[in-house]
């Protein structure tokens, strides 16, 4: 009988997975003996364990010793990790226990219908998907399989999926967290981040990953200045616009301020991000895929064919474009505490084709990444998706971002914003009674 704190938490997580994973397809690699062994080690430890009692899953391109690291593909189906990734070791040293590997889009570039492990179902609605490559990670948290998850974010995957499932989804400053033991997608854009149901768990997990202590006192929005970017993205659905307005109202009511800022040529930056991601993916994977093309799905093959069209000269131009934008963004962000923007154009995508509704039109949910989220990867700044409201049973979220290396502040602000939104919702509910 499990009698330690970690052991009891693991049993709760394993029971939840057993009940609903066949339907959701959130977890693709799990050996119950492994988290039980890890929990026993944690419970036997005498060191400080601020994450004791918390369980998590890791996206299937993050190494977990003893489990396959398949990156959601048959290309690496014989690869079993011999040691944990750096992020797994750091979280376990703080008392958290990884219970398994989370399903994902194949090689983080394939479509939602993974040909080998199936399509992940949104726990909030069986008719909707999770909207990004960290699909299994968010589904596991939203379904209550675990307390938080590790995902990766090279073009917005932690934030788009969090927005689709009503979670907090964090992308750190590029280079702030080690990616040792994590398969690459586009090395200059790759980050490993966190997904959780509330901002306080993000803060504790980020502190464990960095060795820093979380803020002793709860931060507030009072006196904080948020930039609202001009012409950074395309149209959004009225439900997303309402969430943006609600978040802005919450900031102002808590003593914060909103200012408009123009960050420049958004379209050029978005195209540069797409070219960088495609070229770097092609450089890393084209030879191994060519040697085993039957081991990847048609969506990956189509992505690789498009990536091959990006020449070395185009790639160098894209890098130069990003460098030009980076300097201007950093200057602008130094004048504010954070910026507020939509994370997605619409609500969670429908399961059938991963499209979302924007007004009267249906548009691809994931393809919006370059203009709605990828700027955080190209510029290299931290960003967090924050749930705000529900519309027709689906979550409507916003995104806040900050200057480089202001990760701790940003996570604190996301938690403060979440609390203020809950406070306003509670007040509205009382008035309705």
C-alpha positions in Angstrom: 0.0 0.0 0.0 1.4 3.4 -1.0 1.8 5.4 2.3 4.1 8.3 1.3 2.9 11.6 0.0 4.6 11.2 -3.4 3.4 7.5 -3.6 -0.2 8.5 -2.9 -0.1 11.2 -5.6 1.3 8.8 -8.1 -1.5 6.3 -7.4 -4.1 9.0 -7.9 -2.5 10.0 -11.2 -2.2 6.4 -12.5 -5.9 5.7 -11.6 -7.0 8.8 -13.5 -4.9 7.8 -16.6 -6.4 4.3 -16.4 -9.9 5.7 -16.4 -9.7 8.0 -19.3 -6.5 7.8 -21.4 -7.9 5.4 -23.9 -10.5 8.0 -24.8 -8.3 11.1 -24.7 -5.0 9.6 -26.0 -3.0 12.1 -23.9 -0.3 9.6 -22.7 1.6 7.5 -25.2 4.3 5.9 -23.1 3.8 4.8 -19.5 5.2 2.1 -17.3 3.4 2.2 -13.9 6.4 0.7 -12.1 8.6 3.7 -13.1 6.7 6.5 -11.3 6.1 4.2 -8.3 9.9 3.7 -8.1 10.5 7.4 -8.4 7.9 8.2 -5.8 9.5 5.8 -3.3 12.8 7.6 -3.9 11.2 11.0 -3.3 9.4 9.8 -0.2 12.7 8.4 1.2 14.6 11.7 0.6 15.4 13.9 3.5 16.1 17.1 1.4 13.7 20.0 1.0 11.0 19.1 -1.5 8.8 22.1 -2.4 7.0 20.1 -5.2 6.3 17.1 -3.0 2.9 15.6 -3.8 2.9 17.0 -7.4 2.9 14.8 -10.5 3.6 15.7 -14.1 4.0 14.4 -17.6 6.7 15.2 -20.2 6.1 15.8 -23.9 7.4 12.8 -25.9 10.5 14.5 -27.1 11.8 15.0 -23.6 13.9 12.1 -22.3 12.6 10.1 -19.4 15.0 7.3 -18.4 13.6 3.9 -19.2 10.9 5.1 -21.5 10.9 5.5 -25.3 11.7 8.9 -26.8 9.8 8.6 -30.0 8.9 12.3 -30.6 5.5 11.0 -31.5 6.9 9.1 -34.5 8.0 5.6 -35.6 11.2 7.2 -36.8 12.7 6.7 -33.3 10.6 3.9 -32.0 13.6 1.9 -30.9 15.1 4.7 -28.9 14.8 4.3 -25.1 16.2 7.1 -23.0 19.1 6.0 -20.7 18.9 9.1 -18.5 16.5 11.9 -17.6 16.6 15.2 -19.4 17.9 18.1 -17.3 14.4 19.5 -16.6 13.2 16.1 -15.4 16.1 15.8 -12.9 15.5 19.3 -11.6 11.8 18.8 -11.0 12.3 15.4 -9.4 15.0 16.9 -7.1 12.3 19.2 -5.8 9.9 16.4 -5.1 7.7 16.1 -8.3 7.3 12.8 -10.0 7.0 12.2 -13.7 4.3 9.6 -14.5 4.8 9.2 -18.2 5.3 10.6 -21.7 2.7 12.8 -23.4 1.4 12.3 -27.0 2.2 15.1 -29.5 2.1 16.0 -33.2 4.7 13.8 -35.0 8.2 15.4 -34.7 6.4 18.6 -33.6 5.5 19.4 -37.2 3.0 16.8 -38.2 -0.8 17.3 -38.0 -3.2 16.8 -35.1 -4.0 13.3 -36.3 -0.8 11.5 -35.3 -0.6 8.4 -37.5 1.0 6.3 -34.9 -0.5 7.3 -31.5 -3.8 8.9 -32.6 -5.4 12.4 -32.2 -5.6 13.9 -28.7 -9.1 14.8 -27.6 -9.8 18.0 -25.7 -10.9 17.0 -22.2 -13.3 19.9 -22.2 -15.2 18.9 -25.3 -15.1 15.6 -27.3 -15.8 17.6 -30.4 -12.7 19.8 -30.1 -8.9 19.3 -30.4 -6.1 20.8 -28.3 -4.6 23.0 -31.0 -0.9 22.4 -31.0 2.0 20.0 -30.7 2.0 20.0 -26.9 -1.4 18.3 -27.3 -1.0 15.4 -24.9 0.7 17.5 -22.2 -2.2 19.9 -21.9 -4.8 17.2 -22.2 -3.2 15.3 -19.3 -3.3 18.4 -17.0 -6.8 19.5 -18.1 -8.1 15.9 -17.5 -6.6 15.8 -14.0 -4.0 13.1 -14.8 -1.3 15.2 -13.2 -0.7 18.7 -11.6 1.4 20.2 -14.4 3.2 19.2 -17.6 6.4 19.9 -19.5 5.8 20.9 -23.1 8.0 22.6 -25.7 7.4 25.9 -27.5 9.2 26.7 -30.7 6.4 28.5 -32.4 3.7 28.8 -29.7 2.7 25.2 -28.9 2.5 25.7 -25.1 0.4 28.7 -25.5 -2.0 27.6 -28.2 -2.7 24.4 -26.4 -3.1 26.1 -23.1 -5.6 28.5 -24.6 -7.6 25.6 -26.1 -7.9 23.8 -22.7 -8.1 26.7 -20.2 -4.7 26.3 -18.7 -1.7 28.6 -18.0 0.9 27.9 -20.7 4.4 29.3 -20.2 7.2 29.8 -22.7 10.5 31.0 -21.1 13.1 33.4 -22.4 15.1 31.5 -25.0 18.0 29.9 -23.2 16.6 30.4 -19.7 15.9 26.7 -19.2 18.2 23.9 -20.3 17.1 21.8 -23.3 19.6 19.1 -22.6 17.9 15.7 -23.2 15.2 17.2 -25.5 15.0 16.5 -29.2 15.4 19.6 -31.3 12.9 21.1 -33.7 14.5 24.5 -34.6 17.4 25.1 -32.1 17.4 28.9 -32.3 13.7 28.9 -31.4 13.3 25.9 -29.1 12.3 26.3 -25.5 10.9 23.9 -22.8 8.1 25.3 -20.7 5.3 24.6 -18.3 1.5 24.0 -18.4 -0.6 24.1 -15.3 -4.1 24.9 -14.0 -3.0 27.9 -12.0 -0.2 30.4 -12.0 1.1 29.4 -8.5 2.0 26.0 -9.7 3.9 27.6 -12.7 5.8 29.7 -10.2 6.8 26.8 -8.0 7.8 24.6 -10.9 9.8 27.4 -12.6 11.6 28.0 -9.3 12.5 24.4 -9.2 13.8 24.4 -12.8 16.0 27.5 -12.2 17.0 27.0 -8.6 15.4 30.3 -7.7 12.9 30.9 -4.9 9.4 32.0 -5.8 8.3 35.4 -4.6 7.6 35.5 -0.9 4.6 37.7 -1.2 1.8 37.5 -3.8 2.5 40.1 -6.5 -0.1 42.6 -7.6 -1.0 44.4 -10.8 -1.0 47.8 -9.1 1.3 50.3 -10.8 2.2 47.8 -13.6 2.2 49.1 -17.2 1.0 46.7 -19.9 1.6 47.4 -23.6 -1.2 46.6 -26.1 0.5 46.0 -29.5 -0.8 47.7 -32.6 -1.3 45.7 -35.7 0.7 42.7 -34.4 -1.9 40.1 -35.5 -5.0 39.5 -37.7 -8.7 39.5 -36.7 -9.9 37.7 -33.6 -13.3 36.2 -32.8 -15.6 38.3 -30.6 -15.2 35.8 -27.8 -11.4 36.4 -27.8 -11.9 40.2 -28.1 -14.2 40.0 -25.1 -11.5 38.1 -23.1 -8.9 40.8 -24.1 -11.3 43.5 -22.9 -12.0 41.6 -19.6 -8.2 41.2 -19.0 -7.6 44.9 -19.7 -10.4 45.8 -17.3 -9.0 43.6 -14.6 -5.6 45.2 -15.0 -7.0 48.7 -14.7 -9.3 47.8 -11.8 -6.3 46.5 -9.9 -4.4 49.8 -10.4 -2.5 48.9 -13.6 -2.3 50.8 -16.9 -2.7 49.9 -20.6 -0.7 51.8 -23.3 -0.6 51.2 -27.0 2.8 50.4 -28.7 3.7 49.7 -32.3 6.3 47.0 -32.6 6.8 47.4 -36.3 6.6 45.1 -39.3 4.6 42.2 -37.9 4.2 40.4 -41.2 8.0 40.5 -41.9 8.8 39.1 -38.5 6.2 36.3 -38.9 7.6 35.2 -42.2 11.1 35.2 -40.8 10.0 33.0 -38.0 8.5 30.5 -40.4 11.6 30.4 -42.6 13.9 29.9 -39.6 11.8 27.0 -38.2 11.5 25.2 -41.5 15.1 25.6 -42.5 16.5 24.4 -39.1 14.1 21.5 -39.0 15.1 20.5 -42.5 18.8 20.7 -41.7 18.4 18.4 -38.7 15.9 15.8 -40.0 16.1 15.6 -43.8 18.8 12.9 -43.9 17.3 10.6 -41.3 13.8 10.9 -42.8 15.1 10.2 -46.3 16.7 7.0 -45.0 13.4 5.9 -43.3 10.7 7.7 -45.0 8.2 4.9 -44.3 8.5 5.7 -40.6 7.0 9.2 -40.8 3.5 10.2 -41.7 2.4 12.2 -44.8 2.1 15.5 -42.8 5.7 15.4 -41.8 6.8 14.5 -45.3 4.7 17.5 -46.6 6.3 19.8 -44.0 9.8 18.7 -45.0 9.1 19.2 -48.7 8.0 22.8 -47.9 11.0 23.3 -45.6 13.3 22.3 -48.4 12.1 25.3 -50.4 13.7 27.7 -47.8 17.3 28.3 -49.2 20.3 29.1 -47.1 20.2 32.7 -48.4 16.5 33.0 -47.3 17.5 31.7 -43.9 20.3 34.2 -43.4 17.9 37.0 -44.5 15.4 35.7 -41.9 18.0 35.8 -39.2 19.0 39.3 -40.1 15.3 40.4 -40.0 14.9 38.9 -36.6 18.0 40.7 -35.3 16.7 44.0 -36.6 13.3 43.5 -34.9 14.9 42.2 -31.7 16.6 45.4 -30.9 13.4 47.5 -31.4 11.3 45.1 -29.4 13.7 45.2 -26.5 13.7 49.0 -26.5 9.9 49.1 -26.4 9.6 46.5 -23.7 12.0 48.3 -21.4 9.3 51.0 -21.2 6.6 48.7 -19.8 6.3 45.8 -17.4 4.5 43.5 -19.8 2.4 43.3 -23.0 -1.1 42.0 -23.4 -2.3 40.3 -26.6 -4.5 37.4 -27.8 -2.9 33.9 -27.8 -5.1 32.6 -30.7 -7.6 34.1 -33.2 -10.5 31.9 -31.9 -11.5 29.3 -29.3 -10.5 25.6 -29.3 -10.4 24.1 -32.8 -13.0 21.6 -33.9 -11.6 18.1 -33.9 -12.4 17.3 -37.5 -10.0 19.8 -39.1 -8.4 21.8 -36.4 -10.1 25.0 -37.6 -11.4 27.7 -35.3 -14.2 30.2 -35.9 -13.4 33.9 -36.3 -16.6 35.7 -36.7 -18.3 34.0 -39.6 -15.2 32.4 -41.0 -13.4 29.1 -40.1 -9.6 29.5 -40.1 -6.7 27.1 -39.3 -6.0 27.3 -35.6 -2.3 26.2 -35.6 -1.3 28.1 -38.8 -2.0 31.4 -36.9 1.1 30.7 -34.7 3.5 33.0 -36.6 1.5 36.1 -36.1 -0.2 35.4 -32.8 2.6 33.6 -30.9 5.9 33.0 -32.8 7.2 36.5 -32.2 8.0 35.4 -28.6 10.3 32.7 -30.0 12.0 34.8 -32.6 12.5 37.8 -30.3 13.4 35.4 -27.5 11.1 36.7 -24.8 9.0 35.0 -22.2 5.2 34.7 -22.7 2.3 33.1 -20.8 -1.2 32.1 -21.9 -3.8 33.1 -19.2 -7.4 31.7 -19.2 -10.0 34.5 -18.8 -13.5 33.3 -19.5 -15.7 30.6 -21.0 -17.7 31.0 -24.2 -20.1 28.2 -25.1 -18.3 25.9 -22.7 -14.9 26.6 -24.3 -12.1 28.7 -22.7 -11.2 32.2 -24.0 -7.6 33.2 -23.1 -5.2 36.0 -23.5 -1.4 36.1 -23.5 1.1 38.3 -21.6 4.7 38.7 -22.4 7.7 40.6 -21.0 11.3 41.6 -21.8 14.1 39.0 -21.9 14.9 37.4 -18.6 11.9 38.8 -16.8 10.4 35.3 -16.6 9.8 35.3 -12.8 8.1 38.7 -13.0 5.9 37.5 -15.9 4.8 34.3 -14.1 3.9 36.4 -11.0 1.9 38.8 -13.2 0.1 35.9 -14.8 -0.9 34.6 -11.4 -1.9 38.1 -10.3 -4.0 38.6 -13.4 -5.6 35.2 -12.9 -6.6 36.1 -9.4 -8.0 39.5 -10.4 -10.1 37.9 -13.1 -11.4 35.3 -10.6 -12.2 38.2 -8.2 -14.2 40.0 -10.9 -16.0 36.9 -11.9 -17.0 36.2 -8.3 -18.3 39.8 -7.9 -20.3 39.4 -11.1 -21.8 36.1 -9.9 -22.8 37.7 -6.6 -24.5 40.5 -8.4 -26.4 38.0 -10.5 -27.9 36.3 -7.5 
